[in-house]
Amino acid sequence: MRQSHDAYDPALIRRVLAETRTIALVGASANPARPSHHVMAFLLERGYRVIPVNPGLSGQVLQGQPVIARLADLPEPVDMVEIFRSSDAAGGVVDEALALPQPPRFIWMQIGVRDESAAARAEAAGCVVVMDRCPKIEIFTLHQRSIISYANPIAIDEVKKSARTL
């Protein structure tokens, strides 16, 4: 089923983040001023396993994690491929992800990254796609919603069941 990428149900975002354990972060940067650097650190702090992907940094260690050149070099299957590349490059990254022996369940395109055609290919292959969103921001948003709904014990139980440590 084709997902609308103009708005996402918070339950979908929660499910994607809760069911993800291992992330290939394409476009990882060693520059602490880059958003991909901050997001990678945040995800690592939250207990996700993050594998940085960047051909220019391949063989180096970034935030304690060995960097690989391309998705085909992944040492293990990943749950999510997060794309910190331009919209023009996103389609190629999605195609590379779909060509893996075990494709990811989730494709996440960072804020400002959209490729409807690539999203359609990924969804046709059975992936859930999120575009133009930041997992760090979404985790904060879900956390805020759980605080706001604190007075509703049913909502709190649902958050505990469906979300990892925020």
N, C-alpha and C positions, 0 to 999 in steps of 0.2 A: 504494500500500500504506500502510495506517495504521500510524504509528509509535507505540510506547508512549512516553508522556512522563513515566513515573515513573523511568526510568533510560535513559541514553544510552551506546551503545558508544563508547569513546574514538576509534575509527576514524572514526565519523560526525562527531564534534566536530572532529577533526583535518581531515577533508575539507572541512567547512563553512568553517573558518578559513583553510585553505590556498587554497581556490577563491574566496574573497572578496577583492575588491580595493577596492570602493567600497561605503560604508555610509551609509544615511540614518538618522541617530540622532534618533528622534522623542522629544521631551521633553528636548532639550538644555537645559542651564542655564548661565547666566553666573555662578552662585554657586559659588565654589571649594569650598564645604563639601558640595555635592551630589554623590552618586555619579556621576551622568551627566557631570559636569564632569571628574572623575578618569578615568573610563573613556574619554571622548573624547580626553583628552590622551594616555593610554596607547596607544590605537589609532593616533593620529596619529604618535606616536613609533615605532611598529612599522611604519610605512610604508603604513598603510591611508589611503585618501582618505575622509574623513568629512564628510558634509554635515549640519550641524545643522538640525533642524526644530523650530520653536517659534513659534507665531503672535505671542506677546508680544514676541519679540525679532527678528521679521522685519525685514530691512534692515540689521541690525547685523552686526558681525563678532565671532565667538566663536572664540578660539584661532586666529586668522588665517583663519577660514573664514566666508564669508558665510552668514547664517542665512536660511532660507526659512520661509514660514508653514505650508505644508502639502506633502504628498507630490506633489500635482498640480503644484507649482511646481518640481519637480526639473529641473535644467538638463541632465541626462543620465540614462541608465539606471543603476540601482544593482544590486549583487549581493545585498545584504542590507538589510532594514529591521529595525533594532534598536529595540525598544519600551521606553522608560522612562516608561511611563504606568501607571495603575492597571489591574487586571484588568478592571474595568468598561469602561474606554476601549479596551482592546486590540482588541476585535472591530471597532470602527469604524476603527481604524488598519489592521487587516488588510484590511478591505473596501476602504479607500482604496488600499492597496498593490496589491491584485488588480485594481483598476480602471485602473491605469497602462497606457499603451500597451505598455510592455514590463515586466511584473511582475517583481519580484525572484525570484531562485532560492531565497533563504533568508529566513525570518522568524525573528527571535530575540527572545524575550520575556525581559526582565531578571529577576533574582531576585525572587520574590514575585509575578510576573505570570504568570497562567495563564488560558486561555480555551479549553476543549476544543472548543467549537463553532467558534470562529474558526480553531483549528488544523485541524479537519476540513475547513473550507472552503478553507483554503490548501493543504492536502495534495491535495484533490480537484482543485485548479487546477495541481498539479504542483510546489508549493513544498515544500522541506524545512523543518520547523518544530522549533525548540528553545525550550522554555519553562522558566522558573524557573531560569535559569542566567546567569552573567556571563561574557562573553568574556574579560575580563581574568583572572579566576580560572581559567578553562579553559585559557588560554594558559600560565599559570604551572604548572598541573597537568600539561599535556602536556610542558612543559619539564622538570619534575621527573621524569616517567616516562622521558624520553630520557636523563637523567643516570643514573638507576637502571639502565637497560638498557644502559649503556655497555659492559659486558662482553660484550654480545651484538651482534656486528657486523651481523647481519642486521637486528635491530631498529633500529640506528643508521641503516643505509641506508634503511630504510622511513621513518623520521622525516624524514630529509633530503629524500626524494622527495616526501613528502606534506605537509610543513609549511613554511610560509613562515618567515622569520626570526622567531625567538621572542624 
